[in-house]
Amino acid sequence: MRARVRHNLEVFGAGPGGYVFTQVHNIQQNVPAENVQAMFDAAYEYGAR
């Protein structure tokens, strides 16, 4: 999860426009809450520059 978040931030955040990270409405009910928390934790860690 952390590697995917970091990759997305690097790819989509490049350039002058930046990238607004957010979850979307399609997180499935069988996704563990720990994965969702890891997604946000990684976004905070890697996204703050």
mmCIF entry with sequence, helices, sheets and N, C-alpha, C, O atoms, coordinates in Angstrom:
data_MODEL
# 
_entry.id   MODEL 
# 
_entity.id                         1 
_entity.type                       polymer 
_entity.pdbx_number_of_molecules   1 
# 
_entity_poly.entity_id                      1 
_entity_poly.type                           'polypeptide(L)' 
_entity_poly.nstd_linkage                   no 
_entity_poly.nstd_monomer                   no 
_entity_poly.pdbx_seq_one_letter_code       MRARVRHNLEVFGAGPGGYVFTQVHNIQQNVPAENVQAMFDAAYEYGAR 
_entity_poly.pdbx_seq_one_letter_code_can   MRARVRHNLEVFGAGPGGYVFTQVHNIQQNVPAENVQAMFDAAYEYGAR 
_entity_poly.pdbx_strand_id                 A 
# 
loop_
_entity_poly_seq.entity_id 
_entity_poly_seq.num 
_entity_poly_seq.mon_id 
_entity_poly_seq.hetero 
1 1  MET n 
1 2  ARG n 
1 3  ALA n 
1 4  ARG n 
1 5  VAL n 
1 6  ARG n 
1 7  HIS n 
1 8  ASN n 
1 9  LEU n 
1 10 GLU n 
1 11 VAL n 
1 12 PHE n 
1 13 GLY n 
1 14 ALA n 
1 15 GLY n 
1 16 PRO n 
1 17 GLY n 
1 18 GLY n 
1 19 TYR n 
1 20 VAL n 
1 21 PHE n 
1 22 THR n 
1 23 GLN n 
1 24 VAL n 
1 25 HIS n 
1 26 ASN n 
1 27 ILE n 
1 28 GLN n 
1 29 GLN n 
1 30 ASN n 
1 31 VAL n 
1 32 PRO n 
1 33 ALA n 
1 34 GLU n 
1 35 ASN n 
1 36 VAL n 
1 37 GLN n 
1 38 ALA n 
1 39 MET n 
1 40 PHE n 
1 41 ASP n 
1 42 ALA n 
1 43 ALA n 
1 44 TYR n 
1 45 GLU n 
1 46 TYR n 
1 47 GLY n 
1 48 ALA n 
1 49 ARG n 
# 
_struct_asym.id          A 
_struct_asym.entity_id   1 
# 
loop_
_struct_conf.conf_type_id 
_struct_conf.id 
_struct_conf.pdbx_PDB_helix_id 
_struct_conf.beg_label_comp_id 
_struct_conf.beg_label_asym_id 
_struct_conf.beg_label_seq_id 
_struct_conf.pdbx_beg_PDB_ins_code 
_struct_conf.end_label_comp_id 
_struct_conf.end_label_asym_id 
_struct_conf.end_label_seq_id 
_struct_conf.pdbx_end_PDB_ins_code 
_struct_conf.beg_auth_comp_id 
_struct_conf.beg_auth_asym_id 
_struct_conf.beg_auth_seq_id 
_struct_conf.end_auth_comp_id 
_struct_conf.end_auth_asym_id 
_struct_conf.end_auth_seq_id 
_struct_conf.pdbx_PDB_helix_class 
_struct_conf.details 
_struct_conf.pdbx_PDB_helix_length 
HELX_P HELX_P1 AA1 ARG A 2  ? PHE A 12 ? ARG A 2  PHE A 12 1 ? 11 
HELX_P HELX_P2 AA2 ALA A 33 ? GLY A 47 ? ALA A 33 GLY A 47 1 ? 15 
# 
_struct_conf_type.id          HELX_P 
_struct_conf_type.criteria    ? 
_struct_conf_type.reference   ? 
# 
loop_
_atom_site.group_PDB 
_atom_site.id 
_atom_site.type_symbol 
_atom_site.label_atom_id 
_atom_site.label_alt_id 
_atom_site.label_comp_id 
_atom_site.label_asym_id 
_atom_site.label_entity_id 
_atom_site.label_seq_id 
_atom_site.pdbx_PDB_ins_code 
_atom_site.Cartn_x 
_atom_site.Cartn_y 
_atom_site.Cartn_z 
_atom_site.occupancy 
_atom_site.B_iso_or_equiv 
_atom_site.pdbx_formal_charge 
_atom_site.auth_seq_id 
_atom_site.auth_comp_id 
_atom_site.auth_asym_id 
_atom_site.auth_atom_id 
_atom_site.pdbx_PDB_model_num 
ATOM 1   N N  . MET A 1 1  ? 0.823   -1.180 0.000   1.00 0.00 ? 1  MET A N  1 
ATOM 2   C CA . MET A 1 1  ? 0.000   0.000  0.000   1.00 0.00 ? 1  MET A CA 1 
ATOM 3   C C  . MET A 1 1  ? 0.871   1.250  0.000   1.00 0.00 ? 1  MET A C  1 
ATOM 4   O O  . MET A 1 1  ? 0.643   2.180  -0.774  1.00 0.00 ? 1  MET A O  1 
ATOM 5   N N  . ARG A 1 2  ? 1.862   1.262  0.868   1.00 0.00 ? 2  ARG A N  1 
ATOM 6   C CA . ARG A 1 2  ? 2.724   2.445  0.976   1.00 0.00 ? 2  ARG A CA 1 
ATOM 7   C C  . ARG A 1 2  ? 3.488   2.704  -0.321  1.00 0.00 ? 2  ARG A C  1 
ATOM 8   O O  . ARG A 1 2  ? 3.634   3.849  -0.747  1.00 0.00 ? 2  ARG A O  1 
ATOM 9   N N  . ALA A 1 3  ? 3.969   1.638  -0.937  1.00 0.00 ? 3  ALA A N  1 
ATOM 10  C CA . ALA A 1 3  ? 4.720   1.805  -2.189  1.00 0.00 ? 3  ALA A CA 1 
ATOM 11  C C  . ALA A 1 3  ? 3.814   2.348  -3.290  1.00 0.00 ? 3  ALA A C  1 
ATOM 12  O O  . ALA A 1 3  ? 4.244   3.191  -4.078  1.00 0.00 ? 3  ALA A O  1 
ATOM 13  N N  . ARG A 1 4  ? 2.581   1.885  -3.358  1.00 0.00 ? 4  ARG A N  1 
ATOM 14  C CA . ARG A 1 4  ? 1.638   2.372  -4.384  1.00 0.00 ? 4  ARG A CA 1 
ATOM 15  C C  . ARG A 1 4  ? 1.310   3.845  -4.169  1.00 0.00 ? 4  ARG A C  1 
ATOM 16  O O  . ARG A 1 4  ? 1.253   4.620  -5.123  1.00 0.00 ? 4  ARG A O  1 
ATOM 17  N N  . VAL A 1 5  ? 1.095   4.227  -2.915  1.00 0.00 ? 5  VAL A N  1 
ATOM 18  C CA . VAL A 1 5  ? 0.811   5.633  -2.614  1.00 0.00 ? 5  VAL A CA 1 
ATOM 19  C C  . VAL A 1 5  ? 2.000   6.502  -2.998  1.00 0.00 ? 5  VAL A C  1 
ATOM 20  O O  . VAL A 1 5  ? 1.840   7.546  -3.629  1.00 0.00 ? 5  VAL A O  1 
ATOM 21  N N  . ARG A 1 6  ? 3.189   6.064  -2.613  1.00 0.00 ? 6  ARG A N  1 
ATOM 22  C CA . ARG A 1 6  ? 4.391   6.846  -2.932  1.00 0.00 ? 6  ARG A CA 1 
ATOM 23  C C  . ARG A 1 6  ? 4.557   6.979  -4.449  1.00 0.00 ? 6  ARG A C  1 
ATOM 24  O O  . ARG A 1 6  ? 4.864   8.062  -4.949  1.00 0.00 ? 6  ARG A O  1 
ATOM 25  N N  . HIS A 1 7  ? 4.358   5.899  -5.164  1.00 0.00 ? 7  HIS A N  1 
ATOM 26  C CA . HIS A 1 7  ? 4.463   5.922  -6.621  1.00 0.00 ? 7  HIS A CA 1 
ATOM 27  C C  . HIS A 1 7  ? 3.458   6.914  -7.209  1.00 0.00 ? 7  HIS A C  1 
ATOM 28  O O  . HIS A 1 7  ? 3.821   7.742  -8.046  1.00 0.00 ? 7  HIS A O  1 
ATOM 29  N N  . ASN A 1 8  ? 2.212   6.835  -6.779  1.00 0.00 ? 8  ASN A N  1 
ATOM 30  C CA . ASN A 1 8  ? 1.187   7.734  -7.317  1.00 0.00 ? 8  ASN A CA 1 
ATOM 31  C C  . ASN A 1 8  ? 1.505   9.191  -7.020  1.00 0.00 ? 8  ASN A C  1 
ATOM 32  O O  . ASN A 1 8  ? 1.307   10.051 -7.878  1.00 0.00 ? 8  ASN A O  1 
ATOM 33  N N  . LEU A 1 9  ? 1.991   9.480  -5.829  1.00 0.00 ? 9  LEU A N  1 
ATOM 34  C CA . LEU A 1 9  ? 2.343   10.855 -5.496  1.00 0.00 ? 9  LEU A CA 1 
ATOM 35  C C  . LEU A 1 9  ? 3.494   11.349 -6.366  1.00 0.00 ? 9  LEU A C  1 
ATOM 36  O O  . LEU A 1 9  ? 3.483   12.499 -6.804  1.00 0.00 ? 9  LEU A O  1 
ATOM 37  N N  . GLU A 1 10 ? 4.476   10.506 -6.619  1.00 0.00 ? 10 GLU A N  1 
ATOM 38  C CA . GLU A 1 10 ? 5.603   10.907 -7.457  1.00 0.00 ? 10 GLU A CA 1 
ATOM 39  C C  . GLU A 1 10 ? 5.169   11.138 -8.904  1.00 0.00 ? 10 GLU A C  1 
ATOM 40  O O  . GLU A 1 10 ? 5.577   12.119 -9.525  1.00 0.00 ? 10 GLU A O  1 
ATOM 41  N N  . VAL A 1 11 ? 4.356   10.251 -9.432  1.00 0.00 ? 11 VAL A N  1 
ATOM 42  C CA . VAL A 1 11 ? 3.940   10.348 -10.832 1.00 0.00 ? 11 VAL A CA 1 
ATOM 43  C C  . VAL A 1 11 ? 2.953   11.494 -11.041 1.00 0.00 ? 11 VAL A C  1 
ATOM 44  O O  . VAL A 1 11 ? 3.165   12.353 -11.896 1.00 0.00 ? 11 VAL A O  1 
ATOM 45  N N  . PHE A 1 12 ? 1.893   11.504 -10.270 1.00 0.00 ? 12 PHE A N  1 
ATOM 46  C CA . PHE A 1 12 ? 0.839   12.492 -10.489 1.00 0.00 ? 12 PHE A CA 1 
ATOM 47  C C  . PHE A 1 12 ? 1.176   13.857 -9.902  1.00 0.00 ? 12 PHE A C  1 
ATOM 48  O O  . PHE A 1 12 ? 0.610   14.866 -10.322 1.00 0.00 ? 12 PHE A O  1 
ATOM 49  N N  . GLY A 1 13 ? 2.086   13.899 -8.941  1.00 0.00 ? 13 GLY A N  1 
ATOM 50  C CA . GLY A 1 13 ? 2.440   15.167 -8.318  1.00 0.00 ? 13 GLY A CA 1 
ATOM 51  C C  . GLY A 1 13 ? 3.529   15.930 -9.035  1.00 0.00 ? 13 GLY A C  1 
ATOM 52  O O  . GLY A 1 13 ? 3.830   17.067 -8.673  1.00 0.00 ? 13 GLY A O  1 
ATOM 53  N N  . ALA A 1 14 ? 4.129   15.321 -10.051 1.00 0.00 ? 14 ALA A N  1 
ATOM 54  C CA . ALA A 1 14 ? 5.202   15.998 -10.791 1.00 0.00 ? 14 ALA A CA 1 
ATOM 55  C C  . ALA A 1 14 ? 4.618   17.143 -11.603 1.00 0.00 ? 14 ALA A C  1 
ATOM 56  O O  . ALA A 1 14 ? 3.492   17.065 -12.094 1.00 0.00 ? 14 ALA A O  1 
ATOM 57  N N  . GLY A 1 15 ? 5.387   18.184 -11.732 1.00 0.00 ? 15 GLY A N  1 
ATOM 58  C CA . GLY A 1 15 ? 4.949   19.311 -12.550 1.00 0.00 ? 15 GLY A CA 1 
ATOM 59  C C  . GLY A 1 15 ? 4.315   20.404 -11.720 1.00 0.00 ? 15 GLY A C  1 
ATOM 60  O O  . GLY A 1 15 ? 4.190   20.289 -10.501 1.00 0.00 ? 15 GLY A O  1 
ATOM 61  N N  . PRO A 1 16 ? 3.918   21.459 -12.393 1.00 0.00 ? 16 PRO A N  1 
ATOM 62  C CA . PRO A 1 16 ? 3.431   22.648 -11.689 1.00 0.00 ? 16 PRO A CA 1 
ATOM 63  C C  . PRO A 1 16 ? 2.042   22.497 -11.069 1.00 0.00 ? 16 PRO A C  1 
ATOM 64  O O  . PRO A 1 16 ? 1.697   23.244 -10.154 1.00 0.00 ? 16 PRO A O  1 
ATOM 65  N N  . GLY A 1 17 ? 1.245   21.552 -11.546 1.00 0.00 ? 17 GLY A N  1 
ATOM 66  C CA . GLY A 1 17 ? -0.131  21.439 -11.067 1.00 0.00 ? 17 GLY A CA 1 
ATOM 67  C C  . GLY A 1 17 ? -0.278  20.770 -9.724  1.00 0.00 ? 17 GLY A C  1 
ATOM 68  O O  . GLY A 1 17 ? -1.200  21.083 -8.970  1.00 0.00 ? 17 GLY A O  1 
ATOM 69  N N  . GLY A 1 18 ? 0.627   19.846 -9.408  1.00 0.00 ? 18 GLY A N  1 
ATOM 70  C CA . GLY A 1 18 ? 0.528   19.111 -8.163  1.00 0.00 ? 18 GLY A CA 1 
ATOM 71  C C  . GLY A 1 18 ? -0.518  18.009 -8.236  1.00 0.00 ? 18 GLY A C  1 
ATOM 72  O O  . GLY A 1 18 ? -0.993  17.653 -9.314  1.00 0.00 ? 18 GLY A O  1 
ATOM 73  N N  . TYR A 1 19 ? -0.860  17.487 -7.095  1.00 0.00 ? 19 TYR A N  1 
ATOM 74  C CA . TYR A 1 19 ? -1.782  16.356 -7.021  1.00 0.00 ? 19 TYR A CA 1 
ATOM 75  C C  . TYR A 1 19 ? -2.533  16.434 -5.703  1.00 0.00 ? 19 TYR A C  1 
ATOM 76  O O  . TYR A 1 19 ? -1.918  16.566 -4.645  1.00 0.00 ? 19 TYR A O  1 
ATOM 77  N N  . VAL A 1 20 ? -3.839  16.354 -5.756  1.00 0.00 ? 20 VAL A N  1 
ATOM 78  C CA . VAL A 1 20 ? -4.660  16.330 -4.554  1.00 0.00 ? 20 VAL A CA 1 
ATOM 79  C C  . VAL A 1 20 ? -4.969  14.877 -4.253  1.00 0.00 ? 20 VAL A C  1 
ATOM 80  O O  . VAL A 1 20 ? -5.692  14.216 -4.998  1.00 0.00 ? 20 VAL A O  1 
ATOM 81  N N  . PHE A 1 21 ? -4.417  14.389 -3.157  1.00 0.00 ? 21 PHE A N  1 
ATOM 82  C CA . PHE A 1 21 ? -4.623  12.991 -2.781  1.00 0.00 ? 21 PHE A CA 1 
ATOM 83  C C  . PHE A 1 21 ? -5.911  12.863 -1.986  1.00 0.00 ? 21 PHE A C  1 
ATOM 84  O O  . PHE A 1 21 ? -6.147  13.622 -1.045  1.00 0.00 ? 21 PHE A O  1 
ATOM 85  N N  . THR A 1 22 ? -6.734  11.912 -2.362  1.00 0.00 ? 22 THR A N  1 
ATOM 86  C CA . THR A 1 22 ? -7.938  11.605 -1.601  1.00 0.00 ? 22 THR A CA 1 
ATOM 87  C C  . THR A 1 22 ? -8.400  10.192 -1.941  1.00 0.00 ? 22 THR A C  1 
ATOM 88  O O  . THR A 1 22 ? -8.120  9.684  -3.026  1.00 0.00 ? 22 THR A O  1 
ATOM 89  N N  . GLN A 1 23 ? -9.086  9.584  -1.039  1.00 0.00 ? 23 GLN A N  1 
ATOM 90  C CA . GLN A 1 23 ? -9.718  8.318  -1.357  1.00 0.00 ? 23 GLN A CA 1 
ATOM 91  C C  . GLN A 1 23 ? -10.955 8.639  -2.168  1.00 0.00 ? 23 GLN A C  1 
ATOM 92  O O  . GLN A 1 23 ? -11.394 9.788  -2.213  1.00 0.00 ? 23 GLN A O  1 
ATOM 93  N N  . VAL A 1 24 ? -11.504 7.657  -2.793  1.00 0.00 ? 24 VAL A N  1 
ATOM 94  C CA . VAL A 1 24 ? -12.716 7.868  -3.577  1.00 0.00 ? 24 VAL A CA 1 
ATOM 95  C C  . VAL A 1 24 ? -13.830 6.997  -3.026  1.00 0.00 ? 24 VAL A C  1 
ATOM 96  O O  . VAL A 1 24 ? -13.629 6.227  -2.087  1.00 0.00 ? 24 VAL A O  1 
ATOM 97  N N  . HIS A 1 25 ? -14.974 7.126  -3.605  1.00 0.00 ? 25 HIS A N  1 
ATOM 98  C CA . HIS A 1 25 ? -16.148 6.422  -3.091  1.00 0.00 ? 25 HIS A CA 1 
ATOM 99  C C  . HIS A 1 25 ? -16.121 4.919  -3.341  1.00 0.00 ? 25 HIS A C  1 
ATOM 100 O O  . HIS A 1 25 ? -17.007 4.204  -2.872  1.00 0.00 ? 25 HIS A O  1 
ATOM 101 N N  . ASN A 1 26 ? -15.132 4.434  -4.062  1.00 0.00 ? 26 ASN A N  1 
ATOM 102 C CA . ASN A 1 26 ? -15.164 3.019  -4.444  1.00 0.00 ? 26 ASN A CA 1 
ATOM 103 C C  . ASN A 1 26 ? -14.237 2.123  -3.627  1.00 0.00 ? 26 ASN A C  1 
ATOM 104 O O  . ASN A 1 26 ? -13.782 1.097  -4.132  1.00 0.00 ? 26 ASN A O  1 
ATOM 105 N N  . ILE A 1 27 ? -13.949 2.483  -2.386  1.00 0.00 ? 27 ILE A N  1 
ATOM 106 C CA . ILE A 1 27 ? -13.241 1.550  -1.506  1.00 0.00 ? 27 ILE A CA 1 
ATOM 107 C C  . ILE A 1 27 ? -14.231 0.440  -1.169  1.00 0.00 ? 27 ILE A C  1 
ATOM 108 O O  . ILE A 1 27 ? -15.291 0.695  -0.597  1.00 0.00 ? 27 ILE A O  1 
ATOM 109 N N  . GLN A 1 28 ? -13.885 -0.765 -1.520  1.00 0.00 ? 28 GLN A N  1 
ATOM 110 C CA . GLN A 1 28 ? -14.788 -1.896 -1.346  1.00 0.00 ? 28 GLN A CA 1 
ATOM 111 C C  . GLN A 1 28 ? -14.911 -2.293 0.126   1.00 0.00 ? 28 GLN A C  1 
ATOM 112 O O  . GLN A 1 28 ? -14.004 -2.044 0.919   1.00 0.00 ? 28 GLN A O  1 
ATOM 113 N N  . GLN A 1 29 ? -16.018 -2.901 0.479   1.00 0.00 ? 29 GLN A N  1 
ATOM 114 C CA . GLN A 1 29 ? -16.277 -3.245 1.877   1.00 0.00 ? 29 GLN A CA 1 
ATOM 115 C C  . GLN A 1 29 ? -15.332 -4.317 2.414   1.00 0.00 ? 29 GLN A C  1 
ATOM 116 O O  . GLN A 1 29 ? -15.187 -4.450 3.629   1.00 0.00 ? 29 GLN A O  1 
ATOM 117 N N  . ASN A 1 30 ? -14.688 -5.081 1.535   1.00 0.00 ? 30 ASN A N  1 
ATOM 118 C CA . ASN A 1 30 ? -13.787 -6.128 2.017   1.00 0.00 ? 30 ASN A CA 1 
ATOM 119 C C  . ASN A 1 30 ? -12.341 -5.654 2.159   1.00 0.00 ? 30 ASN A C  1 
ATOM 120 O O  . ASN A 1 30 ? -11.459 -6.462 2.449   1.00 0.00 ? 30 ASN A O  1 
ATOM 121 N N  . VAL A 1 31 ? -12.082 -4.362 1.960   1.00 0.00 ? 31 VAL A N  1 
ATOM 122 C CA . VAL A 1 31 ? -10.742 -3.811 2.154   1.00 0.00 ? 31 VAL A CA 1 
ATOM 123 C C  . VAL A 1 31 ? -10.529 -3.618 3.653   1.00 0.00 ? 31 VAL A C  1 
ATOM 124 O O  . VAL A 1 31 ? -11.324 -2.948 4.312   1.00 0.00 ? 31 VAL A O  1 
ATOM 125 N N  . PRO A 1 32 ? -9.470  -4.195 4.189   1.00 0.00 ? 32 PRO A N  1 
ATOM 126 C CA . PRO A 1 32 ? -9.225  -4.039 5.624   1.00 0.00 ? 32 PRO A CA 1 
ATOM 127 C C  . PRO A 1 32 ? -9.014  -2.573 6.009   1.00 0.00 ? 32 PRO A C  1 
ATOM 128 O O  . PRO A 1 32 ? -8.385  -1.809 5.276   1.00 0.00 ? 32 PRO A O  1 
ATOM 129 N N  . ALA A 1 33 ? -9.541  -2.202 7.150   1.00 0.00 ? 33 ALA A N  1 
ATOM 130 C CA . ALA A 1 33 ? -9.381  -0.830 7.638   1.00 0.00 ? 33 ALA A CA 1 
ATOM 131 C C  . ALA A 1 33 ? -7.909  -0.459 7.774   1.00 0.00 ? 33 ALA A C  1 
ATOM 132 O O  . ALA A 1 33 ? -7.541  0.705  7.620   1.00 0.00 ? 33 ALA A O  1 
ATOM 133 N N  . GLU A 1 34 ? -7.068  -1.450 8.064   1.00 0.00 ? 34 GLU A N  1 
ATOM 134 C CA . GLU A 1 34 ? -5.634  -1.194 8.191   1.00 0.00 ? 34 GLU A CA 1 
ATOM 135 C C  . GLU A 1 34 ? -5.039  -0.703 6.869   1.00 0.00 ? 34 GLU A C  1 
ATOM 136 O O  . GLU A 1 34 ? -4.126  0.122  6.869   1.00 0.00 ? 34 GLU A O  1 
ATOM 137 N N  . ASN A 1 35 ? -5.551  -1.203 5.754   1.00 0.00 ? 35 ASN A N  1 
ATOM 138 C CA . ASN A 1 35 ? -5.060  -0.748 4.451   1.00 0.00 ? 35 ASN A CA 1 
ATOM 139 C C  . ASN A 1 35 ? -5.446  0.700  4.188   1.00 0.00 ? 35 ASN A C  1 
ATOM 140 O O  . ASN A 1 35 ? -4.653  1.477  3.656   1.00 0.00 ? 35 ASN A O  1 
ATOM 141 N N  . VAL A 1 36 ? -6.659  1.055  4.563   1.00 0.00 ? 36 VAL A N  1 
ATOM 142 C CA . VAL A 1 36 ? -7.105  2.435  4.384   1.00 0.00 ? 36 VAL A CA 1 
ATOM 143 C C  . VAL A 1 36 ? -6.266  3.353  5.264   1.00 0.00 ? 36 VAL A C  1 
ATOM 144 O O  . VAL A 1 36 ? -5.850  4.424  4.822   1.00 0.00 ? 36 VAL A O  1 
ATOM 145 N N  . GLN A 1 37 ? -6.015  2.946  6.495   1.00 0.00 ? 37 GLN A N  1 
ATOM 146 C CA . GLN A 1 37 ? -5.183  3.749  7.392   1.00 0.00 ? 37 GLN A CA 1 
ATOM 147 C C  . GLN A 1 37 ? -3.765  3.869  6.851   1.00 0.00 ? 37 GLN A C  1 
ATOM 148 O O  . GLN A 1 37 ? -3.172  4.946  6.908   1.00 0.00 ? 37 GLN A O  1 
ATOM 149 N N  . ALA A 1 38 ? -3.217  2.783  6.330   1.00 0.00 ? 38 ALA A N  1 
ATOM 150 C CA . ALA A 1 38 ? -1.873  2.815  5.751   1.00 0.00 ? 38 ALA A CA 1 
ATOM 151 C C  . ALA A 1 38 ? -1.816  3.755  4.555   1.00 0.00 ? 38 ALA A C  1 
ATOM 152 O O  . ALA A 1 38 ? -0.809  4.434  4.351   1.00 0.00 ? 38 ALA A O  1 
ATOM 153 N N  . MET A 1 39 ? -2.880  3.803  3.765   1.00 0.00 ? 39 MET A N  1 
ATOM 154 C CA . MET A 1 39 ? -2.942  4.711  2.623   1.00 0.00 ? 39 MET A CA 1 
ATOM 155 C C  . MET A 1 39 ? -2.826  6.154  3.098   1.00 0.00 ? 39 MET A C  1 
ATOM 156 O O  . MET A 1 39 ? -2.032  6.920  2.553   1.00 0.00 ? 39 MET A O  1 
ATOM 157 N N  . PHE A 1 40 ? -3.602  6.530  4.098   1.00 0.00 ? 40 PHE A N  1 
ATOM 158 C CA . PHE A 1 40 ? -3.543  7.900  4.597   1.00 0.00 ? 40 PHE A CA 1 
ATOM 159 C C  . PHE A 1 40 ? -2.214  8.208  5.277   1.00 0.00 ? 40 PHE A C  1 
ATOM 160 O O  . PHE A 1 40 ? -1.662  9.293  5.097   1.00 0.00 ? 40 PHE A O  1 
ATOM 161 N N  . ASP A 1 41 ? -1.702  7.268  6.052   1.00 0.00 ? 41 ASP A N  1 
ATOM 162 C CA . ASP A 1 41 ? -0.413  7.484  6.705   1.00 0.00 ? 41 ASP A CA 1 
ATOM 163 C C  . ASP A 1 41 ? 0.686   7.736  5.679   1.00 0.00 ? 41 ASP A C  1 
ATOM 164 O O  . ASP A 1 41 ? 1.503   8.642  5.844   1.00 0.00 ? 41 ASP A O  1 
ATOM 165 N N  . ALA A 1 42 ? 0.701   6.935  4.628   1.00 0.00 ? 42 ALA A N  1 
ATOM 166 C CA . ALA A 1 42 ? 1.712   7.105  3.576   1.00 0.00 ? 42 ALA A CA 1 
ATOM 167 C C  . ALA A 1 42 ? 1.521   8.427  2.846   1.00 0.00 ? 42 ALA A C  1 
ATOM 168 O O  . ALA A 1 42 ? 2.503   9.092  2.515   1.00 0.00 ? 42 ALA A O  1 
ATOM 169 N N  . ALA A 1 43 ? 0.300   8.813  2.592   1.00 0.00 ? 43 ALA A N  1 
ATOM 170 C CA . ALA A 1 43 ? 0.033   10.091 1.916   1.00 0.00 ? 43 ALA A CA 1 
ATOM 171 C C  . ALA A 1 43 ? 0.542   11.253 2.746   1.00 0.00 ? 43 ALA A C  1 
ATOM 172 O O  . ALA A 1 43 ? 1.135   12.187 2.205   1.00 0.00 ? 43 ALA A O  1 
ATOM 173 N N  . TYR A 1 44 ? 0.322   11.211 4.047   1.00 0.00 ? 44 TYR A N  1 
ATOM 174 C CA . TYR A 1 44 ? 0.834   12.263 4.911   1.00 0.00 ? 44 TYR A CA 1 
ATOM 175 C C  . TYR A 1 44 ? 2.366   12.263 4.929   1.00 0.00 ? 44 TYR A C  1 
ATOM 176 O O  . TYR A 1 44 ? 2.997   13.319 4.885   1.00 0.00 ? 44 TYR A O  1 
ATOM 177 N N  . GLU A 1 45 ? 2.943   11.084 4.995   1.00 0.00 ? 45 GLU A N  1 
ATOM 178 C CA . GLU A 1 45 ? 4.410   11.000 5.060   1.00 0.00 ? 45 GLU A CA 1 
ATOM 179 C C  . GLU A 1 45 ? 5.077   11.436 3.757   1.00 0.00 ? 45 GLU A C  1 
ATOM 180 O O  . GLU A 1 45 ? 6.008   12.241 3.783   1.00 0.00 ? 45 GLU A O  1 
ATOM 181 N N  . TYR A 1 46 ? 4.624   10.926 2.640   1.00 0.00 ? 46 TYR A N  1 
ATOM 182 C CA . TYR A 1 46 ? 5.273   11.186 1.368   1.00 0.00 ? 46 TYR A CA 1 
ATOM 183 C C  . TYR A 1 46 ? 4.754   12.434 0.659   1.00 0.00 ? 46 TYR A C  1 
ATOM 184 O O  . TYR A 1 46 ? 5.427   12.980 -0.215  1.00 0.00 ? 46 TYR A O  1 
ATOM 185 N N  . GLY A 1 47 ? 3.573   12.878 1.030   1.00 0.00 ? 47 GLY A N  1 
ATOM 186 C CA . GLY A 1 47 ? 2.969   13.997 0.306   1.00 0.00 ? 47 GLY A CA 1 
ATOM 187 C C  . GLY A 1 47 ? 3.347   15.365 0.814   1.00 0.00 ? 47 GLY A C  1 
ATOM 188 O O  . GLY A 1 47 ? 3.273   16.341 0.067   1.00 0.00 ? 47 GLY A O  1 
ATOM 189 N N  . ALA A 1 48 ? 3.748   15.461 2.057   1.00 0.00 ? 48 ALA A N  1 
ATOM 190 C CA . ALA A 1 48 ? 4.113   16.761 2.621   1.00 0.00 ? 48 ALA A CA 1 
ATOM 191 C C  . ALA A 1 48 ? 5.522   17.140 2.194   1.00 0.00 ? 48 ALA A C  1 
ATOM 192 O O  . ALA A 1 48 ? 6.510   16.547 2.629   1.00 0.00 ? 48 ALA A O  1 
ATOM 193 N N  . ARG A 1 49 ? 5.585   18.132 1.342   1.00 0.00 ? 49 ARG A N  1 
ATOM 194 C CA . ARG A 1 49 ? 6.910   18.573 0.861   1.00 0.00 ? 49 ARG A CA 1 
ATOM 195 C C  . ARG A 1 49 ? 7.034   20.054 0.979   1.00 0.00 ? 49 ARG A C  1 
ATOM 196 O O  . ARG A 1 49 ? 8.071   20.617 0.628   1.00 0.00 ? 49 ARG A O  1 
# 
